[in-house]
Amino acid sequence: MSENPLLPAWYDVAWTAIVLVVIGLAAWSLVSLSRSKVDAPTKLAWAVFIIVAPVLGSIVWLVHLRNRRAELAR
């Protein structure tokens, strides 16, 4: 593989790390969603949201889950 003179080597490493973090976050959110006690249509909507917008969908789901658990603890 030839090296691109316009992009430093750390650029590839950084983008690879970012992609892996996004994939890991989406996977974590989908596993959390599958284990939650949400009805099937709502799970499907959340899953589509997480897959279409992995960063935003995952963050919104995890915040929603945290708020829901805090609500149930009261």
N, CA, C and O atoms as a GROMACS GRO file, in nm:
protein
  296
    1MET      N    1   0.084  -0.117   0.000
    1MET     CA    2   0.000   0.000   0.000
    1MET      C    3   0.089   0.124   0.000
    1MET      O    4   0.182   0.134   0.080
    2SER      N    5   0.061   0.216  -0.089
    2SER     CA    6   0.143   0.336  -0.095
    2SER      C    7   0.093   0.439   0.006
    2SER      O    8  -0.027   0.448   0.035
    3GLU      N    9   0.186   0.513   0.058
    3GLU     CA   10   0.153   0.613   0.159
    3GLU      C   11   0.110   0.742   0.091
    3GLU      O   12   0.172   0.784  -0.007
    4ASN      N   13   0.007   0.804   0.142
    4ASN     CA   14  -0.042   0.930   0.088
    4ASN      C   15   0.043   1.044   0.146
    4ASN      O   16   0.049   1.060   0.267
    5PRO      N   17   0.109   1.121   0.061
    5PRO     CA   18   0.196   1.228   0.113
    5PRO      C   19   0.118   1.346   0.173
    5PRO      O   20   0.175   1.427   0.245
    6LEU      N   21  -0.011   1.356   0.143
    6LEU     CA   22  -0.088   1.468   0.194
    6LEU      C   23  -0.148   1.443   0.331
    6LEU      O   24  -0.185   1.537   0.401
    7LEU      N   25  -0.159   1.317   0.370
    7LEU     CA   26  -0.217   1.281   0.499
    7LEU      C   27  -0.114   1.210   0.585
    7LEU      O   28  -0.051   1.114   0.539
    8PRO      N   29  -0.096   1.254   0.708
    8PRO     CA   30  -0.002   1.184   0.796
    8PRO      C   31  -0.057   1.048   0.840
    8PRO      O   32  -0.178   1.024   0.831
    9ALA      N   33   0.029   0.962   0.886
    9ALA     CA   34  -0.010   0.825   0.924
    9ALA      C   35  -0.108   0.826   1.042
    9ALA      O   36  -0.196   0.740   1.047
   10TRP      N   37  -0.095   0.919   1.134
   10TRP     CA   38  -0.185   0.921   1.250
   10TRP      C   39  -0.328   0.948   1.209
   10TRP      O   40  -0.421   0.914   1.282
   11TYR      N   41  -0.348   1.009   1.094
   11TYR     CA   42  -0.483   1.038   1.045
   11TYR      C   43  -0.562   0.910   1.024
   11TYR      O   44  -0.678   0.902   1.064
   12ASP      N   45  -0.500   0.809   0.963
   12ASP     CA   46  -0.565   0.680   0.944
   12ASP      C   47  -0.594   0.613   1.077
   12ASP      O   48  -0.701   0.555   1.096
   13VAL      N   49  -0.501   0.620   1.168
   13VAL     CA   50  -0.520   0.558   1.300
   13VAL      C   51  -0.633   0.628   1.376
   13VAL      O   52  -0.715   0.562   1.440
   14ALA      N   53  -0.638   0.759   1.368
   14ALA     CA   54  -0.742   0.833   1.438
   14ALA      C   55  -0.880   0.800   1.382
   14ALA      O   56  -0.973   0.777   1.459
   15TRP      N   57  -0.894   0.798   1.251
   15TRP     CA   58  -1.024   0.766   1.192
   15TRP      C   59  -1.066   0.623   1.221
   15TRP      O   60  -1.184   0.596   1.243
   16THR      N   61  -0.971   0.532   1.221
   16THR     CA   62  -1.003   0.393   1.255
   16THR      C   63  -1.052   0.384   1.399
   16THR      O   64  -1.149   0.312   1.426
   17ALA      N   65  -0.988   0.455   1.491
   17ALA     CA   66  -1.031   0.454   1.631
   17ALA      C   67  -1.170   0.515   1.645
   17ALA      O   68  -1.252   0.463   1.721
   18ILE      N   69  -1.197   0.623   1.575
   18ILE     CA   70  -1.329   0.686   1.583
   18ILE      C   71  -1.437   0.591   1.532
   18ILE      O   72  -1.542   0.578   1.594
   19VAL      N   73  -1.411   0.524   1.421
   19VAL     CA   74  -1.509   0.430   1.365
   19VAL      C   75  -1.533   0.315   1.462
   19VAL      O   76  -1.647   0.273   1.480
   20LEU      N   77  -1.428   0.263   1.524
   20LEU     CA   78  -1.444   0.154   1.619
   20LEU      C   79  -1.523   0.197   1.741
   20LEU      O   80  -1.605   0.120   1.792
   21VAL      N   81  -1.502   0.319   1.788
   21VAL     CA   82  -1.577   0.370   1.903
   21VAL      C   83  -1.725   0.385   1.867
   21VAL      O   84  -1.811   0.349   1.947
   22VAL      N   85  -1.754   0.436   1.748
   22VAL     CA   86  -1.894   0.452   1.705
   22VAL      C   87  -1.962   0.317   1.692
   22VAL      O   88  -2.076   0.301   1.734
   23ILE      N   89  -1.894   0.220   1.633
   23ILE     CA   90  -1.951   0.085   1.620
   23ILE      C   91  -1.973   0.023   1.757
   23ILE      O   92  -2.077  -0.039   1.781
   24GLY      N   93  -1.877   0.039   1.847
   24GLY     CA   94  -1.891  -0.015   1.982
   24GLY      C   95  -2.006   0.050   2.058
   24GLY      O   96  -2.080  -0.018   2.128
   25LEU      N   97  -2.020   0.181   2.044
   25LEU     CA   98  -2.130   0.252   2.110
   25LEU      C   99  -2.265   0.207   2.057
   25LEU      O  100  -2.359   0.186   2.134
   26ALA      N  101  -2.274   0.190   1.926
   26ALA     CA  102  -2.400   0.144   1.866
   26ALA      C  103  -2.431   0.001   1.910
   26ALA      O  104  -2.546  -0.031   1.940
   27ALA      N  105  -2.330  -0.084   1.913
   27ALA     CA  106  -2.351  -0.223   1.956
   27ALA      C  107  -2.395  -0.228   2.102
   27ALA      O  108  -2.487  -0.302   2.137
   28TRP      N  109  -2.331  -0.149   2.186
   28TRP     CA  110  -2.367  -0.144   2.328
   28TRP      C  111  -2.512  -0.097   2.344
   28TRP      O  112  -2.587  -0.152   2.425
   29SER      N  113  -2.551   0.004   2.268
   29SER     CA  114  -2.687   0.054   2.275
   29SER      C  115  -2.788  -0.049   2.226
   29SER      O  116  -2.894  -0.065   2.286
   30LEU      N  117  -2.756  -0.120   2.118
   30LEU     CA  118  -2.847  -0.221   2.067
   30LEU      C  119  -2.862  -0.338   2.163
   30LEU      O  120  -2.972  -0.392   2.178
   31VAL      N  121  -2.754  -0.378   2.228
   31VAL     CA  122  -2.763  -0.485   2.328
   31VAL      C  123  -2.846  -0.437   2.447
   31VAL      O  124  -2.930  -0.511   2.498
   32SER      N  125  -2.822  -0.315   2.490
   32SER     CA  126  -2.901  -0.258   2.600
   32SER      C  127  -3.048  -0.250   2.563
   32SER      O  128  -3.135  -0.279   2.645
   33LEU      N  129  -3.075  -0.212   2.440
   33LEU     CA  130  -3.213  -0.204   2.392
   33LEU      C  131  -3.278  -0.342   2.389
   33LEU      O  132  -3.394  -0.357   2.428
   34SER      N  133  -3.205  -0.441   2.344
   34SER     CA  134  -3.262  -0.576   2.336
   34SER      C  135  -3.293  -0.634   2.473
   34SER      O  136  -3.383  -0.718   2.486
   35ARG      N  137  -3.220  -0.591   2.575
   35ARG     CA  138  -3.243  -0.642   2.710
   35ARG      C  139  -3.348  -0.560   2.786
   35ARG      O  140  -3.391  -0.601   2.894
   36SER      N  141  -3.389  -0.448   2.731
   36SER     CA  142  -3.485  -0.362   2.802
   36SER      C  143  -3.626  -0.418   2.792
   36SER      O  144  -3.655  -0.503   2.708
   37LYS      N  145  -3.711  -0.368   2.878
   37LYS     CA  146  -3.850  -0.414   2.882
   37LYS      C  147  -3.939  -0.314   2.808
   37LYS      O  148  -4.035  -0.261   2.864
   38VAL      N  149  -3.906  -0.291   2.682
   38VAL     CA  150  -3.982  -0.201   2.597
   38VAL      C  151  -4.061  -0.287   2.499
   38VAL      O  152  -4.014  -0.393   2.458
   39ASP      N  153  -4.181  -0.242   2.462
   39ASP     CA  154  -4.262  -0.321   2.370
   39ASP      C  155  -4.196  -0.327   2.231
   39ASP      O  156  -4.112  -0.244   2.198
   40ALA      N  157  -4.236  -0.425   2.152
   40ALA     CA  158  -4.169  -0.455   2.025
   40ALA      C  159  -4.170  -0.339   1.925
   40ALA      O  160  -4.065  -0.309   1.868
   41PRO      N  161  -4.282  -0.273   1.901
   41PRO     CA  162  -4.278  -0.162   1.805
   41PRO      C  163  -4.185  -0.048   1.848
   41PRO      O  164  -4.117   0.012   1.764
   42THR      N  165  -4.182  -0.021   1.976
   42THR     CA  166  -4.092   0.083   2.027
   42THR      C  167  -3.947   0.040   2.013
   42THR      O  168  -3.862   0.121   1.977
   43LYS      N  169  -3.919  -0.087   2.040
   43LYS     CA  170  -3.782  -0.139   2.022
   43LYS      C  171  -3.739  -0.125   1.876
   43LYS      O  172  -3.625  -0.086   1.848
   44LEU      N  173  -3.829  -0.157   1.785
   44LEU     CA  174  -3.796  -0.147   1.644
   44LEU      C  175  -3.765  -0.002   1.606
   44LEU      O  176  -3.669   0.024   1.533
   45ALA      N  177  -3.844   0.091   1.655
   45ALA     CA  178  -3.820   0.232   1.625
   45ALA      C  179  -3.686   0.278   1.682
   45ALA      O  180  -3.610   0.348   1.615
   46TRP      N  181  -3.657   0.239   1.805
   46TRP     CA  182  -3.529   0.274   1.866
   46TRP      C  183  -3.414   0.211   1.789
   46TRP      O  184  -3.312   0.276   1.765
   47ALA      N  185  -3.428   0.085   1.749
   47ALA     CA  186  -3.321   0.016   1.676
   47ALA      C  187  -3.293   0.085   1.543
   47ALA      O  188  -3.177   0.104   1.506
   48VAL      N  189  -3.398   0.123   1.473
   48VAL     CA  190  -3.378   0.195   1.346
   48VAL      C  191  -3.308   0.327   1.371
   48VAL      O  192  -3.217   0.364   1.297
   49PHE      N  193  -3.350   0.399   1.475
   49PHE     CA  194  -3.287   0.527   1.508
   49PHE      C  195  -3.139   0.509   1.542
   49PHE      O  196  -3.056   0.589   1.499
   50ILE      N  197  -3.105   0.405   1.617
   50ILE     CA  198  -2.966   0.380   1.655
   50ILE      C  199  -2.883   0.340   1.533
   50ILE      O  200  -2.767   0.379   1.522
   51ILE      N  201  -2.941   0.263   1.442
   51ILE     CA  202  -2.867   0.219   1.324
   51ILE      C  203  -2.849   0.333   1.224
   51ILE      O  204  -2.743   0.347   1.164
   52VAL      N  205  -2.953   0.415   1.205
   52VAL     CA  206  -2.945   0.524   1.107
   52VAL      C  207  -2.854   0.636   1.156
   52VAL      O  208  -2.775   0.691   1.078
   53ALA      N  209  -2.864   0.671   1.282
   53ALA     CA  210  -2.780   0.777   1.340
   53ALA      C  211  -2.710   0.719   1.462
   53ALA      O  212  -2.755   0.741   1.574
   54PRO      N  213  -2.600   0.645   1.442
   54PRO     CA  214  -2.540   0.570   1.552
   54PRO      C  215  -2.496   0.654   1.672
   54PRO      O  216  -2.518   0.614   1.786
   55VAL      N  217  -2.437   0.768   1.648
   55VAL     CA  218  -2.389   0.848   1.762
   55VAL      C  219  -2.506   0.913   1.834
   55VAL      O  220  -2.522   0.896   1.955
   56LEU      N  221  -2.587   0.986   1.761
   56LEU     CA  222  -2.701   1.054   1.822
   56LEU      C  223  -2.801   0.954   1.880
   56LEU      O  224  -2.849   0.971   1.992
   57GLY      N  225  -2.834   0.850   1.805
   57GLY     CA  226  -2.929   0.750   1.852
   57GLY      C  227  -2.883   0.680   1.977
   57GLY      O  228  -2.962   0.657   2.069
   58SER      N  229  -2.755   0.645   1.983
   58SER     CA  230  -2.701   0.577   2.101
   58SER      C  231  -2.702   0.668   2.224
   58SER      O  232  -2.739   0.625   2.333
   59ILE      N  233  -2.662   0.791   2.204
   59ILE     CA  234  -2.659   0.883   2.318
   59ILE      C  235  -2.800   0.909   2.369
   59ILE      O  236  -2.824   0.909   2.490
   60VAL      N  237  -2.894   0.932   2.278
   60VAL     CA  238  -3.032   0.957   2.320
   60VAL      C  239  -3.089   0.835   2.390
   60VAL      O  240  -3.157   0.849   2.492
   61TRP      N  241  -3.062   0.715   2.338
   61TRP     CA  242  -3.113   0.593   2.402
   61TRP      C  243  -3.055   0.577   2.542
   61TRP      O  244  -3.128   0.547   2.636
   62LEU      N  245  -2.924   0.595   2.557
   62LEU     CA  246  -2.862   0.575   2.688
   62LEU      C  247  -2.909   0.679   2.790
   62LEU      O  248  -2.925   0.647   2.907
   63VAL      N  249  -2.930   0.802   2.745
   63VAL     CA  250  -2.984   0.905   2.836
   63VAL      C  251  -3.128   0.871   2.873
   63VAL      O  252  -3.167   0.884   2.989
   64HIS      N  253  -3.206   0.829   2.776
   64HIS     CA  254  -3.346   0.789   2.802
   64HIS      C  255  -3.350   0.672   2.900
   64HIS      O  256  -3.432   0.670   2.991
   65LEU      N  257  -3.262   0.575   2.881
   65LEU     CA  258  -3.258   0.458   2.969
   65LEU      C  259  -3.220   0.499   3.112
   65LEU      O  260  -3.280   0.451   3.208
   66ARG      N  261  -3.122   0.588   3.124
   66ARG     CA  262  -3.080   0.634   3.257
   66ARG      C  263  -3.193   0.708   3.327
   66ARG      O  264  -3.218   0.688   3.445
   67ASN      N  265  -3.262   0.795   3.252
   67ASN     CA  266  -3.375   0.869   3.310
   67ASN      C  267  -3.488   0.776   3.350
   67ASN      O  268  -3.552   0.796   3.453
   68ARG      N  269  -3.512   0.675   3.269
   68ARG     CA  270  -3.619   0.578   3.298
   68ARG      C  271  -3.587   0.497   3.424
   68ARG      O  272  -3.674   0.472   3.507
   69ARG      N  273  -3.461   0.457   3.438
   69ARG     CA  274  -3.421   0.382   3.558
   69ARG      C  275  -3.430   0.470   3.682
   69ARG      O  276  -3.470   0.422   3.788
   70ALA      N  277  -3.394   0.596   3.670
   70ALA     CA  278  -3.404   0.687   3.784
   70ALA      C  279  -3.549   0.710   3.822
   70ALA      O  280  -3.583   0.722   3.940
   71GLU      N  281  -3.637   0.714   3.721
   71GLU     CA  282  -3.779   0.730   3.746
   71GLU      C  283  -3.837   0.609   3.817
   71GLU      O  284  -3.919   0.623   3.909
   72LEU      N  285  -3.796   0.491   3.776
   72LEU     CA  286  -3.845   0.368   3.838
   72LEU      C  287  -3.792   0.350   3.980
   72LEU      O  288  -3.856   0.285   4.062
   73ALA      N  289  -3.676   0.407   4.010
   73ALA     CA  290  -3.616   0.393   4.142
   73ALA      C  291  -3.688   0.479   4.246
   73ALA      O  292  -3.676   0.455   4.367
   74ARG      N  293  -3.761   0.578   4.200
   74ARG     CA  294  -3.833   0.666   4.295
   74ARG      C  295  -3.949   0.601   4.359
   74ARG      O  296  -4.018   0.664   4.440
   0.00000   0.00000   0.00000
